[in-house]
Amino acid sequence: MNTLFLNENGENRMPTFDTPQPISVHVELGVGAIRIAASNRSDTIVEVRPSNPASRADIAAATQTRVECANGRLIVKAAKGWWDFVAWGGRESIDIEIALPSGSRFEGKATMATLHCEGRLDDLRFKTGAGEIHVEHAGSAVVRTGAGNVNIERAAGRAEISTGTGLIEIGQVEGSATVQNANGDTWIGDVAGELRVNAANGEIAVDRAQSAAFVKTANGSIVLGEVACGEVVAETAFGRVDIGVVNGVPAWLELHTGCGKVRNELQAAAAPDASEEAVEIRARTGCGDIAIRRCLEPRAAAYR
């Protein structure tokens, strides 16, 4: 076991840990920033420092942060309640940087902190009361922030993403995806598995949904650039709905708008054979236009 020691100035004396294999990381933080850098390496380096080197409160918080690494598991934990035991009070903040082997797992929670992950991680779980989240590549990603933007470039497995207010951007999900955004726009590039998106206020745009998709917002437009199979539900109380169907794929349509126009560019045809793959679309808006069109060129190449 190795433990982190800081001097009274908050200077880091962290040794390097030998980690020839991917490790498991657990981080608990009050206020601050977390940065993870995964690469092809056989060691792990942790740096804990005060966010403001001139702040006695930040220095004290960094000094009391515990770092231990044993049996392939790294723990970085700020002392519970350390903000209650310093005479000068305030919102103490620390920054944590971890360089580790690719394929490592990460889980963490914070009161108010940002998370930035570079490189390829395995499973990733993170929850913060407020703070932006950026993940370059994870095996699976389960993240939640009460307030802040979320950007996931790629999830090789499932993705569960939530923000109370902020912009959500997800490039590619190779598994299923569940997204919740109470206030803010949502953009998703390519989802291989089932997709579920719920929003209270904000537009939703999905470039490509390869499987079933259930997309709902109380206020905002919905654009599904490309759908090809399964059940597709798009509902909004206020806003337009635009859905592209892959060329040659039969589609069953149920479209309704309370105030607006419905434009269906698909040609009527006989019911498809039972063995033929088809898409079943239900689109509804209380106020707004609905457009169903053919998507002539698949968009998959942009996310491979």
Residue pairs with C-beta under 8 A, 6 or more apart in sequence:
1 68
1 69
1 70
2 15
2 17
2 67
2 68
2 69
2 70
3 66
3 67
3 68
4 12
4 13
4 14
4 46
4 48
4 65
4 66
4 67
4 68
5 13
5 14
6 12
6 13
6 48
6 62
6 63
6 65
7 13
7 63
8 59
8 63
9 59
10 49
10 50
10 53
10 58
10 59
10 62
10 63
12 47
12 48
12 49
14 45
14 46
14 47
14 48
14 67
16 43
16 44
16 45
17 43
17 44
17 45
17 46
17 69
17 74
18 42
18 43
19 42
19 43
19 44
19 69
19 72
19 100
19 101
20 42
20 101
21 72
21 101
22 100
22 101
22 102
22 103
22 104
22 105
22 122
23 44
23 69
23 72
23 73
23 74
23 100
23 101
23 104
23 105
24 72
24 73
24 74
24 104
24 105
24 107
25 36
25 73
25 74
25 75
25 76
25 98
25 100
25 104
25 105
25 106
25 107
25 108
26 73
26 74
26 75
26 76
26 77
26 107
26 108
27 34
27 75
27 76
27 77
27 96
27 98
27 106
27 107
27 108
27 109
27 110
28 76
28 77
28 78
28 108
28 109
28 110
29 76
29 78
29 94
29 96
29 108
29 109
29 110
29 111
29 113
30 61
30 78
30 82
30 83
30 92
30 93
30 94
30 110
30 111
30 112
30 113
31 91
31 92
31 93
31 94
31 110
31 111
31 112
31 113
32 51
32 93
32 94
32 95
32 96
32 110
32 113
33 51
33 93
33 95
33 96
33 113
33 114
33 115
33 116
34 95
34 96
34 98
34 108
34 110
34 113
34 114
34 115
34 116
35 95
35 96
35 97
35 98
35 115
35 116
35 117
35 118
36 97
36 98
36 100
36 106
36 115
36 116
36 117
36 118
36 119
36 121
37 97
37 98
37 99
37 100
37 117
37 118
37 119
38 100
38 101
38 102
38 103
38 104
38 117
38 118
38 119
38 120
38 121
39 99
39 101
39 102
39 119
40 101
40 102
41 99
41 100
41 101
41 102
42 101
44 69
44 74
44 98
44 99
44 100
44 101
45 98
45 99
45 100
46 67
46 69
46 74
46 76
46 96
46 97
46 98
47 95
47 96
47 97
47 98
48 62
48 65
48 67
48 76
48 94
48 95
48 96
49 62
49 94
49 95
50 58
50 59
50 61
50 62
50 93
50 94
50 95
51 58
51 93
51 94
51 95
52 58
52 93
53 59
55 90
55 92
55 93
56 86
56 88
57 83
57 86
57 88
57 89
57 90
57 91
57 92
58 92
58 93
58 94
60 82
60 86
60 92
61 78
61 79
61 82
61 83
61 92
61 93
61 94
62 94
64 78
64 79
64 82
65 76
65 77
65 78
65 79
65 94
65 96
66 75
66 76
66 77
66 78
66 79
67 74
67 75
67 76
67 77
68 74
68 75
69 75
74 98
74 100
76 96
76 98
78 94
82 92
83 89
83 90
83 91
83 92
86 92
102 119
102 120
102 121
103 120
103 121
103 122
104 121
104 122
105 121
105 122
105 123
105 124
106 117
106 121
106 123
106 124
106 125
106 126
107 123
107 124
107 125
107 126
108 115
108 125
108 126
108 127
109 126
109 127
109 128
110 126
110 127
110 128
110 129
110 131
111 128
111 129
112 128
112 129
112 130
112 131
113 128
113 131
114 128
114 131
114 132
114 133
114 148
115 126
115 128
115 131
115 132
115 133
115 134
115 135
115 143
116 134
117 124
117 134
117 135
117 136
117 138
118 136
119 136
119 137
120 136
120 137
120 138
121 135
121 137
121 138
121 139
122 138
122 139
122 140
123 138
123 139
123 140
123 142
123 157
124 135
124 138
124 139
124 140
124 141
124 142
124 143
125 142
125 143
126 133
126 142
126 143
126 144
127 143
127 144
127 145
128 144
128 145
128 146
128 148
129 145
129 146
129 147
130 145
130 146
130 147
130 148
131 145
131 147
131 148
132 145
132 148
132 149
132 150
132 151
132 166
133 143
133 145
133 148
133 149
133 150
133 151
133 152
134 150
134 151
135 141
135 143
135 151
135 152
135 153
135 155
136 153
136 154
137 153
137 154
137 156
138 152
138 154
138 155
138 156
138 157
139 155
139 156
139 157
140 155
140 156
140 157
140 158
140 159
140 175
141 152
141 155
141 158
141 159
141 160
141 161
142 159
142 160
143 150
143 152
143 160
143 161
143 162
144 160
144 161
144 162
144 163
145 162
145 163
145 164
145 166
146 163
146 164
146 165
147 163
147 164
147 165
147 166
148 163
148 165
148 166
149 163
149 166
149 167
149 168
149 169
149 184
150 161
150 163
150 166
150 167
150 168
150 169
150 170
151 168
151 169
151 170
152 159
152 161
152 169
152 170
152 171
152 173
153 171
153 172
154 171
154 172
154 173
154 174
155 170
155 172
155 173
155 174
155 175
155 177
156 174
156 175
157 174
157 175
158 173
158 175
158 176
158 177
158 178
158 193
159 170
159 173
159 175
159 176
159 177
159 178
159 179
160 177
160 178
160 179
161 168
161 170
161 177
161 178
161 179
161 180
162 179
162 180
162 181
163 180
163 181
163 182
163 184
164 182
164 183
165 182
165 183
165 184
166 181
166 183
166 184
167 184
167 185
167 186
167 187
168 179
168 181
168 184
168 185
168 186
168 187
169 186
169 187
169 188
170 177
170 179
170 187
170 188
170 189
170 191
171 189
171 190
171 303
172 189
172 190
172 191
172 303
173 188
173 190
173 191
173 192
173 193
173 195
174 192
174 193
175 192
175 193
176 191
176 193
176 194
176 195
176 196
176 211
177 188
177 191
177 193
177 194
177 195
177 196
177 197
178 196
178 197
179 186
179 188
179 195
179 196
179 197
179 198
180 197
180 198
180 199
181 197
181 198
181 199
181 200
181 202
182 199
182 200
182 201
183 200
183 201
183 202
184 199
184 201
184 202
185 202
185 203
185 204
185 205
185 220
186 197
186 199
186 202
186 203
186 204
186 205
187 205
187 206
188 195
188 197
188 205
188 206
188 207
189 207
189 208
189 302
189 303
190 207
190 208
190 210
190 299
190 300
190 302
190 303
191 206
191 208
191 209
191 210
191 211
191 213
192 210
192 211
193 210
193 211
194 211
194 212
194 213
194 214
194 230
195 206
195 209
195 211
195 212
195 213
195 214
195 215
196 213
196 214
196 215
197 204
197 206
197 213
197 214
197 215
197 216
197 217
198 216
198 217
199 216
199 217
199 218
199 220
200 217
200 218
200 219
201 217
201 218
201 219
201 220
202 217
202 219
202 220
203 217
203 220
203 221
203 222
203 223
203 239
204 215
204 217
204 220
204 221
204 222
204 223
205 222
205 223
205 225
206 213
206 215
206 223
206 224
206 225
207 225
207 226
207 299
207 302
207 303
208 225
208 226
208 298
208 299
208 300
208 303
209 224
209 226
209 227
209 228
209 232
210 228
210 229
211 229
211 230
212 229
212 230
212 231
212 232
213 224
213 227
213 230
213 231
213 232
213 233
213 234
214 231
214 232
214 233
215 222
215 224
215 233
215 234
215 235
216 233
216 234
216 235
216 236
217 235
217 236
217 237
217 239
218 236
218 237
218 238
219 236
219 237
219 238
219 239
220 236
220 238
220 239
221 236
221 239
221 240
221 241
221 242
221 288
222 234
222 235
222 236
222 239
222 240
222 241
222 242
223 241
223 242
223 243
224 232
224 234
224 242
224 243
224 244
225 244
225 295
225 299
226 244
226 245
226 246
226 295
226 298
226 299
227 243
227 244
227 245
227 246
227 279
227 281
228 245
228 246
228 249
228 277
228 279
229 249
229 277
229 278
229 279
230 279
230 280
231 279
231 280
231 282
232 243
232 279
232 280
232 281
232 282
233 282
233 283
234 241
234 243
234 281
234 282
234 283
234 284
235 282
235 283
235 284
235 285
236 284
236 285
236 286
236 288
237 285
237 286
237 287
238 285
238 286
238 287
238 288
239 285
239 287
239 288
240 260
240 285
240 288
240 289
240 290
240 291
241 283
241 284
241 285
241 288
241 289
241 290
241 291
242 290
242 291
242 293
243 281
243 283
243 291
243 292
243 293
244 293
244 294
244 295
245 251
245 266
245 279
245 281
245 292
245 293
245 294
245 295
246 279
246 294
246 295
246 298
247 294
247 295
247 296
249 277
249 278
249 279
250 269
250 271
250 272
250 276
250 277
250 278
250 279
251 266
251 278
251 279
251 280
251 281
251 292
252 278
252 279
252 280
252 281
253 264
253 266
253 281
253 283
253 292
254 281
254 282
254 283
255 262
255 264
255 281
255 282
255 283
255 284
255 290
255 292
256 283
256 284
256 285
256 290
257 284
257 285
257 286
257 287
257 288
257 289
257 290
258 285
258 286
258 287
259 286
259 287
259 288
260 285
260 287
260 288
260 289
260 290
261 289
261 290
262 289
262 290
263 289
263 290
263 291
263 292
263 293
264 291
264 292
265 291
265 292
265 293
265 294
266 292
266 293
266 294
272 278
281 292
283 290
283 292
